[in-house]
Amino acid sequence: MIVTKKSLPRRAFLRGMGVTMALPLLDAMTPALAANVKPIVRLGFVYVPNGIIMEHWRPTGEGADFQFGSTMKPLEAFRDQLQVFSGLAQVQGRALGDGAGDHARAGATWLTGVHPKKSEITIRCGISADQIAARELSKHTQIGSLELGIESNQLAGGCDSGYSCAYTNTMSWRSDTTPLPIENNPRAIFERLFGDGESTDAKARLAMLNKQRSILDYVNGNLKRLNGTLGKSDQTKLNEYTDAVRDIERRIQKAEQQNAAMKLPVMERPTAVPEEFEDHVRMVMDLHVLAYQTDLTRVVSLMMAREGSNRPYRNIGISDGHHNLTHHQNEADKIAKVTKINEVHVKMFAYLLERLKATPDGDGNLLENSLVLYGSSISDGNLHTHHDLPIVLAGGGAGQAKGNRHIVYPKDTALNNLLLSMLEAASVPVEQFGDSTGKIELGKSAQLSKV
């Protein structure tokens, strides 16, 4: 049988008036009868700071019969796409003769497994797992990786007991001396994703957007022509995608309007950053999903807050700083407040998983074709411990990961074993990473196989 139907290129774009918009995966992008096209695996890394109240986090039972701890309850709906790991560690986060600075070492080690040099000026750590993935997967995408966050993105100066802010304010390292700053401004993230990288008139493009004009208005003609050539299923996908882009633009513009009218004598709010923590996180996560959906990048890291963050959570009735509360000295009231903060973070992660699950991708959805790691490089924030870390892996990895299980490993099993397995699932060839000692089987068993 001869098939002559042409397909749209996977990296198809709409262009117009100095802007470029990538398209989501459409049926028309795969040739007829191409039923065996291998799904794309995306990698995500979501970090939460200051440890977690482990007695409310840790599941009971092992294997498929485990019960979620109270903090993890918002993730119950995703049980079939979820693996909980206990016993994993980043031992290089310990002092090892360097004294205080556990928060800096936690941020630096979570994705590297490398003990950072204690300095505010001459910094050194190791390449992070997300950047190892970006080097390989950027062969297929416009953007190698996105480094996203909610709080401060400064890398200079000291932030923790003689350690540079680079260690606390990012978890992504391109090389052992090159930390990558996070981007916490939704407007800037949006511009990076959908601005025309070839245009030299970036100021003019930004000015157009600031006049409340959607980039979709400038590619509208192309959209209409494309829509007329697609089947009903693709038309629905394209409409849902453009609706999502418009919604994010509307929210960014609304946040800018609110912040412009706000009177803040003490501090200046950054442009386009929503006032409420949850609104900010949801907006950044929506951009995270769009980046996957358009295949602009396959690697995204997100810091829910910088390591050592002392943010108050007044919207849930907590005016104390998060970091201060984690040094609770076993006071019940402080423990209860930290637990509430932990629950907010988990609910935000559940929002990301819901958005991924609701977004079609090939014959499945983005959650089925992603691997998203959630956790911290500190377990007990009161004692600054770096073992038995709170770690969850969500997503099916395009059929390579099995959910609905809680696996308990021996104390100090390297978290880098799991990172190594994630890289392998995304077809990133790495034999050894940091202090890894083997690979964790994601699909069939919880056995550790020697590299």
MARDO-320417 format. One record per residue (C-alpha): residue number from 1; residue in three letters; z negated, x, y. Coordinates in pm, whole numbers, always signed. Each point is the difference from the previous one (the first is absolute). Layout:
+-----+---------+--------+--------+--------+
| num | residuo |     up |   east |  north |
+-----+---------+--------+--------+--------+
| NUM |     ala |      Z |      X |      Y |
...
+-----+---------+--------+--------+--------+
This chain:
+-----+---------+--------+--------+--------+
| num | residuo |     up |   east |  north |
+-----+---------+--------+--------+--------+
|   1 |     met |     +0 |     +0 |     +0 |
|   2 |     ile |    +94 |   +137 |   +343 |
|   3 |     val |   -236 |    -70 |   +286 |
|   4 |     thr |   +150 |    +36 |   +345 |
|   5 |     lys |   -275 |   -150 |   +215 |
|   6 |     lys |   -103 |   +242 |   +273 |
|   7 |     ser |   -362 |    +51 |    +93 |
|   8 |     leu |   -176 |    +75 |   +327 |
|   9 |     pro |   -143 |   +353 |    +19 |
|  10 |     arg |   -373 |    +18 |    -76 |
|  11 |     arg |    -61 |   +170 |   +335 |
|  12 |     ala |   +182 |   -262 |   +207 |
|  13 |     phe |    -83 |    -39 |   +370 |
|  14 |     leu |    +77 |   -231 |   +289 |
|  15 |     arg |    +76 |   +176 |   +327 |
|  16 |     gly |    +38 |   -114 |   +356 |
|  17 |     met |   -100 |    +87 |   +357 |
|  18 |     gly |   -175 |   +324 |    -91 |
|  19 |     val |   -213 |   -141 |   -283 |
|  20 |     thr |    +26 |    +22 |   -376 |
|  21 |     met |   -152 |   -236 |   -255 |
|  22 |     ala |    -14 |    +75 |   -371 |
|  23 |     leu |    +50 |   -283 |   -247 |
|  24 |     pro |   -221 |   -100 |   -294 |
|  25 |     leu |   +124 |    +27 |   -358 |
|  26 |     leu |   +256 |   -278 |    -52 |
|  27 |     asp |   +177 |   -114 |   -316 |
|  28 |     ala |   +326 |   +100 |   +171 |
|  29 |     met |   -117 |   +362 |     +3 |
|  30 |     thr |    +21 |    +28 |   -379 |
|  31 |     pro |   +336 |    -13 |   -176 |
|  32 |     ala |    +78 |   -294 |   -224 |
|  33 |     leu |   -152 |    +28 |   -348 |
|  34 |     ala |   -228 |   +285 |   +116 |
|  35 |     ala |   -297 |   -145 |   -184 |
|  36 |     asn |   -137 |   +339 |    -99 |
|  37 |     val |    -47 |   +143 |   +351 |
|  38 |     lys |   -329 |   +191 |     +1 |
|  39 |     pro |   -252 |   -141 |   +254 |
|  40 |     ile |   -118 |   +224 |   +283 |
|  41 |     val |   -365 |   +109 |    -18 |
|  42 |     arg |   -188 |    +13 |   +332 |
|  43 |     leu |   -326 |   +191 |    +51 |
|  44 |     gly |   -284 |   -104 |   +230 |
|  45 |     phe |   -338 |   +156 |    +82 |
|  46 |     val |   -267 |   -204 |   +181 |
|  47 |     tyr |   -318 |   +183 |   +105 |
|  48 |     val |   -337 |   -141 |   +102 |
|  49 |     pro |   -269 |   +224 |   +154 |
|  50 |     asn |   -370 |    +71 |    -42 |
|  51 |     gly |    -30 |    -96 |   -365 |
|  52 |     ile |    -88 |   -337 |   -151 |
|  53 |     ile |   -317 |   -169 |   -122 |
|  54 |     met |    +84 |    +71 |   -362 |
|  55 |     glu |   -246 |   -246 |   -157 |
|  56 |     his |   +206 |   -284 |   +148 |
|  57 |     trp |   +334 |   +170 |    -66 |
|  58 |     arg |    -22 |   +125 |   -356 |
|  59 |     pro |   +138 |   -239 |   -265 |
|  60 |     thr |   -196 |    -85 |   -313 |
|  61 |     gly |   +161 |    +45 |   -336 |
|  62 |     glu |   +303 |   +208 |    -91 |
|  63 |     gly |   +359 |    -68 |    -95 |
|  64 |     ala |   +140 |   -347 |    +55 |
|  65 |     asp |   -339 |   -171 |    -25 |
|  66 |     phe |   -149 |   +147 |   +316 |
|  67 |     gln |   -155 |   -212 |   +275 |
|  68 |     phe |    +62 |    +76 |   +365 |
|  69 |     gly |   -290 |   +110 |   +216 |
|  70 |     ser |    -73 |   -228 |   +296 |
|  71 |     thr |   +174 |   +231 |   +250 |
|  72 |     met |   +318 |     +0 |   -208 |
|  73 |     lys |    +17 |   -379 |    -46 |
|  74 |     pro |   +289 |    -45 |   +249 |
|  75 |     leu |   +215 |   +201 |   -244 |
|  76 |     glu |    -59 |   -235 |   -294 |
|  77 |     ala |   +326 |   -185 |    +66 |
|  78 |     phe |   +188 |   +325 |    -70 |
|  79 |     arg |   -182 |    +89 |   -324 |
|  80 |     asp |   +324 |    +25 |   -199 |
|  81 |     gln |   +130 |   +260 |   +247 |
|  82 |     leu |   -326 |   +192 |    +40 |
|  83 |     gln |   -165 |   +300 |   -162 |
|  84 |     val |   -352 |   +108 |    +95 |
|  85 |     phe |    -96 |   +361 |    -71 |
|  86 |     ser |   -359 |   +124 |    -19 |
|  87 |     gly |   -115 |   +360 |    -40 |
|  88 |     leu |   +276 |   +164 |   +205 |
|  89 |     ala |    -94 |   +270 |   +252 |
|  90 |     gln |   +123 |   +231 |   +272 |
|  91 |     val |   -246 |   +282 |    -61 |
|  92 |     gln |   +161 |   +215 |   +270 |
|  93 |     gly |   -160 |   -238 |   +251 |
|  94 |     arg |   -340 |   +147 |    -81 |
|  95 |     ala |   -151 |   +264 |   +227 |
|  96 |     leu |    +67 |   +295 |   -233 |
|  97 |     gly |   -200 |   +219 |   +236 |
|  98 |     asp |   +140 |   -144 |   +325 |
|  99 |     gly |   -299 |   -215 |    +95 |
| 100 |     ala |    +36 |   -333 |   +183 |
| 101 |     gly |   +333 |   -172 |    +55 |
| 102 |     asp |    +44 |   -238 |   -294 |
| 103 |     his |   +201 |   -253 |   +201 |
| 104 |     ala |   +253 |   +261 |   +107 |
| 105 |     arg |    +28 |   +129 |   -356 |
| 106 |     ala |    +37 |   -356 |   -131 |
| 107 |     gly |   +297 |    -79 |   +223 |
| 108 |     ala |   +159 |   +336 |    -74 |
| 109 |     thr |    -36 |    -14 |   -378 |
| 110 |     trp |    +85 |   -359 |    -96 |
| 111 |     leu |   +373 |    +65 |    -43 |
| 112 |     thr |    -10 |   +379 |    -30 |
| 113 |     gly |   -290 |    +98 |   -225 |
| 114 |     val |    -21 |   +322 |   +204 |
| 115 |     his |   -317 |   +127 |   +167 |
| 116 |     pro |    +72 |    +20 |   +376 |
| 117 |     lys |    -76 |   +304 |   +212 |
| 118 |     lys |   -300 |    -64 |   +224 |
| 119 |     ser |   +138 |    +47 |   +349 |
| 120 |     glu |    +83 |   -199 |   +311 |
| 121 |     ile |   +296 |   +225 |    +84 |
| 122 |     thr |   +144 |   +185 |   -299 |
| 123 |     ile |    +43 |   -290 |   -240 |
| 124 |     arg |   +113 |    +25 |   -361 |
| 125 |     cys |     +5 |   -249 |   -286 |
| 126 |     gly |   +284 |    -83 |   -241 |
| 127 |     ile |   +311 |   -212 |    -29 |
| 128 |     ser |    -90 |   -362 |    -72 |
| 129 |     ala |   +137 |   -219 |   -278 |
| 130 |     asp |   +178 |   -232 |   +242 |
| 131 |     gln |   +189 |   +293 |   +151 |
| 132 |     ile |    +96 |   +139 |   -339 |
| 133 |     ala |   +148 |   -343 |    -68 |
| 134 |     ala |   +166 |    -10 |   +343 |
| 135 |     arg |   +180 |   +331 |    -60 |
| 136 |     glu |   +170 |   -143 |   -308 |
| 137 |     leu |    +45 |   -366 |    +91 |
| 138 |     ser |   +133 |    +69 |   +350 |
| 139 |     lys |   +326 |    +91 |   -171 |
| 140 |     his |    +53 |   -376 |    -31 |
| 141 |     thr |   -144 |   -134 |   +327 |
| 142 |     gln |    +27 |    +41 |   +377 |
| 143 |     ile |   -371 |    +69 |    +43 |
| 144 |     gly |   -187 |   +231 |   -234 |
| 145 |     ser |   -337 |   -169 |    +43 |
| 146 |     leu |   -211 |   -205 |   +237 |
| 147 |     glu |   -353 |   +109 |    +93 |
| 148 |     leu |   -177 |   -306 |   +138 |
| 149 |     gly |   -351 |    -65 |   +127 |
| 150 |     ile |   -219 |   -224 |   +209 |
| 151 |     glu |   -216 |   +246 |   +195 |
| 152 |     ser |    +33 |   +328 |   +190 |
| 153 |     asn |   +292 |   +225 |    -90 |
| 154 |     gln |   -108 |   +318 |   +181 |
| 155 |     leu |    +11 |   +318 |   -208 |
| 156 |     ala |   -146 |   +248 |   +247 |
| 157 |     gly |   -365 |    +75 |    +67 |
| 158 |     gly |   -305 |    -24 |   -222 |
| 159 |     cys |   -111 |   -321 |   -171 |
| 160 |     asp |   -249 |    +96 |   -269 |
| 161 |     ser |   -243 |   +293 |    -16 |
| 162 |     gly |   +248 |   +272 |    +92 |
| 163 |     tyr |   +302 |   -159 |   -166 |
| 164 |     ser |   +317 |    -90 |   +189 |
| 165 |     cys |    +85 |   -365 |    +72 |
| 166 |     ala |   +312 |    +62 |   -208 |
| 167 |     tyr |   -219 |    -28 |   -309 |
| 168 |     thr |   -155 |   -336 |    +90 |
| 169 |     asn |   +289 |   -171 |   +179 |
| 170 |     thr |   +279 |    +37 |   -253 |
| 171 |     met |    +36 |    +32 |   -376 |
| 172 |     ser |   +363 |   +118 |     +3 |
| 173 |     trp |    +89 |   +369 |     -1 |
| 174 |     arg |   +360 |   +122 |     +3 |
| 175 |     ser |   -117 |   +353 |    -81 |
| 176 |     asp |   -334 |   +175 |    -26 |
| 177 |     thr |     -1 |    +52 |   +378 |
| 178 |     thr |   +189 |   -310 |   +120 |
| 179 |     pro |   -193 |   -327 |    +18 |
| 180 |     leu |   +204 |   -308 |    +90 |
| 181 |     pro |   -135 |   -232 |   +272 |
| 182 |     ile |    -33 |   -367 |    -84 |
| 183 |     glu |   +169 |   -266 |   +214 |
| 184 |     asn |   -231 |   -287 |    +96 |
| 185 |     asn |   +219 |   -177 |   +256 |
| 186 |     pro |   +205 |   -283 |   -157 |
| 187 |     arg |   +260 |    +27 |   +275 |
| 188 |     ala |    +60 |   +367 |    -76 |
| 189 |     ile |    +15 |    -71 |   -374 |
| 190 |     phe |   +252 |   -277 |    +59 |
| 191 |     glu |   +213 |   +225 |   +222 |
| 192 |     arg |     -1 |   +274 |   -261 |
| 193 |     leu |   +115 |   -242 |   -269 |
| 194 |     phe |   +260 |   -196 |   +192 |
| 195 |     gly |    +99 |   +215 |   +297 |
| 196 |     asp |   +335 |   +180 |    -21 |
| 197 |     gly |    -82 |   +359 |    -81 |
| 198 |     glu |   +345 |   +105 |   +124 |
| 199 |     ser |    -44 |   -154 |   +344 |
| 200 |     thr |    -80 |   +227 |   +293 |
| 201 |     asp |    -96 |   -297 |   +217 |
| 202 |     ala |   -343 |    -71 |   -149 |
| 203 |     lys |   -148 |    -96 |   +337 |
| 204 |     ala |   +266 |   -263 |    +56 |
| 205 |     arg |    -55 |   -143 |   -346 |
| 206 |     leu |   -374 |    -19 |    +52 |
| 207 |     ala |    +53 |   -164 |   +338 |
| 208 |     met |   +210 |   -271 |   -164 |
| 209 |     leu |   -272 |    -67 |   -253 |
| 210 |     asn |   -261 |    -19 |   +274 |
| 211 |     lys |   +198 |   -283 |   +157 |
| 212 |     gln |   -101 |   -212 |   -299 |
| 213 |     arg |   +343 |    +32 |   -161 |
| 214 |     ser |    +18 |    +29 |   -377 |
| 215 |     ile |   +214 |   +270 |   -158 |
| 216 |     leu |   +138 |   -277 |   -215 |
| 217 |     asp |   +166 |   -143 |   +311 |
| 218 |     tyr |   +213 |   +314 |    +21 |
| 219 |     val |   +118 |    -14 |   -359 |
| 220 |     asn |    +30 |   -377 |     -9 |
| 221 |     gly |   +379 |     +1 |    -24 |
| 222 |     asn |     -5 |   +236 |   -295 |
| 223 |     leu |   -272 |   -207 |   -164 |
| 224 |     lys |   +209 |   -317 |    +25 |
| 225 |     arg |   +307 |   +171 |   -144 |
| 226 |     leu |   -201 |   +153 |   -284 |
| 227 |     asn |   -175 |   -328 |    -76 |
| 228 |     gly |   +337 |   -169 |    -46 |
| 229 |     thr |    +94 |   +242 |   -278 |
| 230 |     leu |   -322 |    -34 |   -202 |
| 231 |     gly |   -105 |   -238 |   -272 |
| 232 |     lys |   -279 |   -252 |    +52 |
| 233 |     ser |   -265 |   +223 |   -157 |
| 234 |     asp |    +89 |   +294 |   +228 |
| 235 |     gln |    +18 |   -228 |   +303 |
| 236 |     thr |   -356 |   -112 |    -70 |
| 237 |     lys |   -118 |   +360 |    -41 |
| 238 |     leu |   +169 |   +106 |   +323 |
| 239 |     asn |   -147 |   -294 |   +192 |
| 240 |     glu |   -351 |    +73 |   -131 |
| 241 |     tyr |    +39 |   +366 |    +93 |
| 242 |     thr |   +120 |    -66 |   +354 |
| 243 |     asp |   -276 |   -259 |    +47 |
| 244 |     ala |   -254 |   +268 |    -99 |
| 245 |     val |   +147 |   +248 |   +249 |
| 246 |     arg |     -8 |   -259 |   +278 |
| 247 |     asp |   -359 |    -93 |    -83 |
| 248 |     ile |   -114 |   +362 |    +26 |
| 249 |     glu |   +183 |    +41 |   +330 |
| 250 |     arg |   -164 |   -317 |   +132 |
| 251 |     arg |   -345 |   +126 |    -98 |
| 252 |     ile |    +60 |   +343 |   +156 |
| 253 |     gln |   +118 |   -162 |   +322 |
| 254 |     lys |   -299 |   -236 |     +1 |
| 255 |     ala |   -239 |   +291 |    -48 |
| 256 |     glu |   +164 |   +185 |   +289 |
| 257 |     gln |    -32 |   -306 |   +225 |
| 258 |     gln |   -367 |    -44 |    -89 |
| 259 |     asn |    -84 |   +366 |    +50 |
| 260 |     ala |   +189 |    +10 |   +331 |
| 261 |     ala |   -212 |   -288 |   +133 |
| 262 |     met |   -328 |   +133 |   -137 |
| 263 |     lys |   -254 |   +147 |   +242 |
| 264 |     leu |   -170 |   +295 |   -164 |
| 265 |     pro |   -194 |   +215 |   +247 |
| 266 |     val |   -143 |   +232 |   -265 |
| 267 |     met |   +299 |    +89 |   -217 |
| 268 |     glu |   +374 |    -42 |     +4 |
| 269 |     arg |   +146 |   -188 |   -293 |
| 270 |     pro |   +314 |   +149 |   -156 |
| 271 |     thr |   +316 |   -205 |    +51 |
| 272 |     ala |    +95 |   -246 |   -275 |
| 273 |     val |   -321 |    +49 |   -199 |
| 274 |     pro |   -165 |   -336 |    -74 |
| 275 |     glu |   -360 |    -43 |   +109 |
| 276 |     glu |   -131 |   -116 |   -339 |
| 277 |     phe |    -20 |   +242 |   -293 |
| 278 |     glu |   +144 |   -245 |   -254 |
| 279 |     asp |   +295 |    -91 |   +222 |
| 280 |     his |    +79 |   +367 |    +50 |
| 281 |     val |    -19 |    +77 |   -372 |
| 282 |     arg |   +215 |   -299 |    -96 |
| 283 |     met |   +267 |    +96 |   +253 |
| 284 |     val |    +14 |   +359 |   -127 |
| 285 |     met |     +8 |   -121 |   -361 |
| 286 |     asp |   +288 |   -237 |    +76 |
| 287 |     leu |   +194 |   +297 |   +133 |
| 288 |     his |    -97 |   +190 |   -315 |
| 289 |     val |   +157 |   -277 |   -210 |
| 290 |     leu |   +316 |    -11 |   +214 |
| 291 |     ala |    +42 |   +375 |    -40 |
| 292 |     tyr |     +1 |    -46 |   -379 |
| 293 |     gln |   +215 |   -312 |    +12 |
| 294 |     thr |   +277 |   +173 |   +195 |
| 295 |     asp |    -33 |   +323 |   -201 |
| 296 |     leu |    -38 |   +193 |   +324 |
| 297 |     thr |   -275 |   +190 |   -179 |
| 298 |     arg |   -161 |     -7 |   -343 |
| 299 |     val |   -323 |   +176 |    +98 |
| 300 |     val |   -267 |   -146 |   +231 |
| 301 |     ser |   -357 |   +116 |    +63 |
| 302 |     leu |   -247 |   -211 |   +197 |
| 303 |     met |   -348 |    +88 |   +124 |
| 304 |     met |   -198 |   -321 |    +46 |
| 305 |     ala |   -222 |   +212 |   +227 |
| 306 |     arg |    -47 |   +371 |    +59 |
| 307 |     glu |   -248 |   +180 |   -222 |
| 308 |     gly |   -343 |     -5 |   +164 |
| 309 |     ser |   +101 |   -308 |   +203 |
| 310 |     asn |   -284 |   -159 |   +193 |
| 311 |     arg |   +190 |   -318 |    +87 |
| 312 |     pro |   -213 |   -314 |    +42 |
| 313 |     tyr |   +122 |   -321 |   -162 |
| 314 |     arg |   -119 |   -256 |   +252 |
| 315 |     asn |   +235 |   -269 |   -130 |
| 316 |     ile |   -220 |    -19 |   -311 |
| 317 |     gly |   -322 |    +36 |   +195 |
| 318 |     ile |    -48 |   +377 |    -37 |
| 319 |     ser |    -47 |   +189 |   +327 |
| 320 |     asp |   -133 |   +319 |   -167 |
| 321 |     gly |   +242 |   +283 |    -66 |
| 322 |     his |   +139 |    +18 |   -353 |
| 323 |     his |    -84 |   +369 |    -56 |
| 324 |     asn |   -354 |    -39 |   +130 |
| 325 |     leu |    -59 |   -292 |   -236 |
| 326 |     thr |   +112 |   +196 |   -304 |
| 327 |     his |   -299 |   +229 |    +52 |
| 328 |     his |   -214 |   -296 |    -96 |
| 329 |     gln |   -287 |   +185 |   -169 |
| 330 |     asn |    -10 |   -293 |   -244 |
| 331 |     glu |    -83 |   -256 |   +269 |
| 332 |     ala |   +114 |   -338 |   -131 |
| 333 |     asp |   +125 |   -129 |   +337 |
| 334 |     lys |   +225 |   +302 |    +55 |
| 335 |     ile |   +130 |    -12 |   -357 |
| 336 |     ala |    +90 |   -367 |    +48 |
| 337 |     lys |   +194 |    +81 |   +318 |
| 338 |     val |   +195 |   +284 |   -162 |
| 339 |     thr |    +81 |   -232 |   -291 |
| 340 |     lys |   +146 |   -254 |   +245 |
| 341 |     ile |   +216 |   +272 |   +155 |
| 342 |     asn |   +116 |   +106 |   -347 |
| 343 |     glu |    +95 |   -362 |    -72 |
| 344 |     val |   +208 |    -21 |   +319 |
| 345 |     his |   +195 |   +310 |   -103 |
| 346 |     val |    +64 |   -139 |   -348 |
| 347 |     lys |   +118 |   -332 |   +147 |
| 348 |     met |   +247 |   +192 |   +213 |
| 349 |     phe |   +128 |   +181 |   -309 |
| 350 |     ala |    +35 |   -335 |   -174 |
| 351 |     tyr |   +214 |   -114 |   +295 |
| 352 |     leu |   +234 |   +296 |    -55 |
| 353 |     leu |    +28 |    -79 |   -371 |
| 354 |     glu |    +74 |   -365 |    +75 |
| 355 |     arg |   +277 |    +98 |   +243 |
| 356 |     leu |   +150 |   +239 |   -256 |
| 357 |     lys |    -18 |   -265 |   -271 |
| 358 |     ala |   +167 |   -258 |   +224 |
| 359 |     thr |   +293 |   +230 |    +85 |
| 360 |     pro |   +294 |    -14 |   -245 |
| 361 |     asp |   +136 |   +329 |   -129 |
| 362 |     gly |   +287 |     -8 |   -248 |
| 363 |     asp |    -99 |   -224 |   -289 |
| 364 |     gly |   -368 |    +27 |    +89 |
| 365 |     asn |   -212 |    +67 |   +307 |
| 366 |     leu |   -123 |   +302 |   +193 |
| 367 |     leu |   -344 |     +0 |   -162 |
| 368 |     glu |   +157 |    +21 |   -345 |
| 369 |     asn |   +208 |   +296 |   +113 |
| 370 |     ser |   -269 |   +192 |   +190 |
| 371 |     leu |   -307 |   +210 |    -71 |
| 372 |     val |   -259 |    -30 |   +277 |
| 373 |     leu |   -321 |   +202 |    -18 |
| 374 |     tyr |   -313 |   -126 |   +180 |
| 375 |     gly |   -327 |   +183 |    +39 |
| 376 |     ser |   -206 |   +274 |   +158 |
| 377 |     ser |    -92 |   +364 |    -56 |
| 378 |     ile |   -369 |    -84 |    +39 |
| 379 |     ser |   -182 |   -238 |   -230 |
| 380 |     asp |   -360 |    -16 |   +125 |
| 381 |     gly |    +15 |    +32 |   +379 |
| 382 |     asn |   -375 |    +47 |    +24 |
| 383 |     leu |     +4 |   +308 |   -225 |
| 384 |     his |   +359 |   +115 |    +72 |
| 385 |     thr |    +97 |    +17 |   -366 |
| 386 |     his |   +357 |    +85 |   -100 |
| 387 |     his |     -5 |   -112 |   -364 |
| 388 |     asp |    +35 |   -341 |   -168 |
| 389 |     leu |   +223 |   -103 |   +289 |
| 390 |     pro |    +98 |   -362 |    +74 |
| 391 |     ile |   +363 |     +0 |   -116 |
| 392 |     val |   +242 |   -288 |    -63 |
| 393 |     leu |   +369 |    +24 |    -87 |
| 394 |     ala |   +208 |   -310 |    +67 |
| 395 |     gly |   +356 |    -79 |   -102 |
| 396 |     gly |   +220 |    +16 |   -304 |
| 397 |     gly |   +193 |   +316 |    +83 |
| 398 |     ala |   +323 |   -168 |   -116 |
| 399 |     gly |   -148 |    -61 |   -344 |
| 400 |     gln |   -176 |   +335 |    -34 |
| 401 |     ala |   -355 |   -114 |    +74 |
| 402 |     lys |   -217 |   -247 |   -190 |
| 403 |     gly |   -247 |   -212 |   +195 |
| 404 |     asn |   -312 |   -196 |    -89 |
| 405 |     arg |   -213 |   +293 |   -105 |
| 406 |     his |   -302 |   +205 |   +105 |
| 407 |     ile |     -6 |   +356 |   -132 |
| 408 |     val |   -308 |   +224 |    +10 |
| 409 |     tyr |    +64 |   +375 |    -13 |
| 410 |     pro |   -249 |   +285 |    -49 |
| 411 |     lys |   -175 |   +114 |   +318 |
| 412 |     asp |   +208 |   +227 |   +225 |
| 413 |     thr |   +336 |    -88 |   -156 |
| 414 |     ala |   +248 |   +104 |   +268 |
| 415 |     leu |   +143 |   -277 |   +219 |
| 416 |     asn |   +306 |   +226 |    +17 |
| 417 |     asn |    +75 |    -94 |   -361 |
| 418 |     leu |    +67 |   -354 |   +121 |
| 419 |     leu |   +202 |   +121 |   +298 |
| 420 |     leu |   +209 |   +214 |   -234 |
| 421 |     ser |    +72 |   -308 |   -214 |
| 422 |     met |   +101 |   -203 |   +306 |
| 423 |     leu |   +247 |   +270 |   +101 |
| 424 |     glu |   +145 |     +8 |   -348 |
| 425 |     ala |    +45 |   -380 |     +1 |
| 426 |     ala |   +201 |    +32 |   +322 |
| 427 |     ser |   +225 |   +266 |   -158 |
| 428 |     val |   -151 |   +282 |   +205 |
| 429 |     pro |     -2 |   +306 |   -230 |
| 430 |     val |   -336 |   +177 |    +28 |
| 431 |     glu |   -175 |   +181 |   -285 |
| 432 |     gln |   -321 |    +99 |   +178 |
| 433 |     phe |   -166 |   -132 |   +313 |
| 434 |     gly |   -314 |   +137 |   +163 |
| 435 |     asp |   -278 |    +13 |   -259 |
| 436 |     ser |   +173 |   -238 |   -243 |
| 437 |     thr |    -73 |    +58 |   -369 |
| 438 |     gly |   +232 |   -257 |   -152 |
| 439 |     lys |   +165 |   -336 |    +55 |
| 440 |     ile |   -154 |   -344 |    -23 |
| 441 |     glu |   +206 |   -240 |   -208 |
| 442 |     leu |    +77 |   -301 |   +220 |
| 443 |     gly |   +171 |   -222 |   -253 |
| 444 |     lys |   -133 |     +4 |   -354 |
| 445 |     ser |   -342 |   +156 |    -21 |
| 446 |     ala |   -274 |   +167 |   +199 |
| 447 |     gln |    +34 |   +329 |   -181 |
| 448 |     leu |    +41 |   +323 |   +192 |
| 449 |     ser |   +300 |   +199 |   -120 |
| 450 |     lys |    +10 |   +375 |    +62 |
| 451 |     val |   +272 |   +122 |   +233 |
+-----+---------+--------+--------+--------+
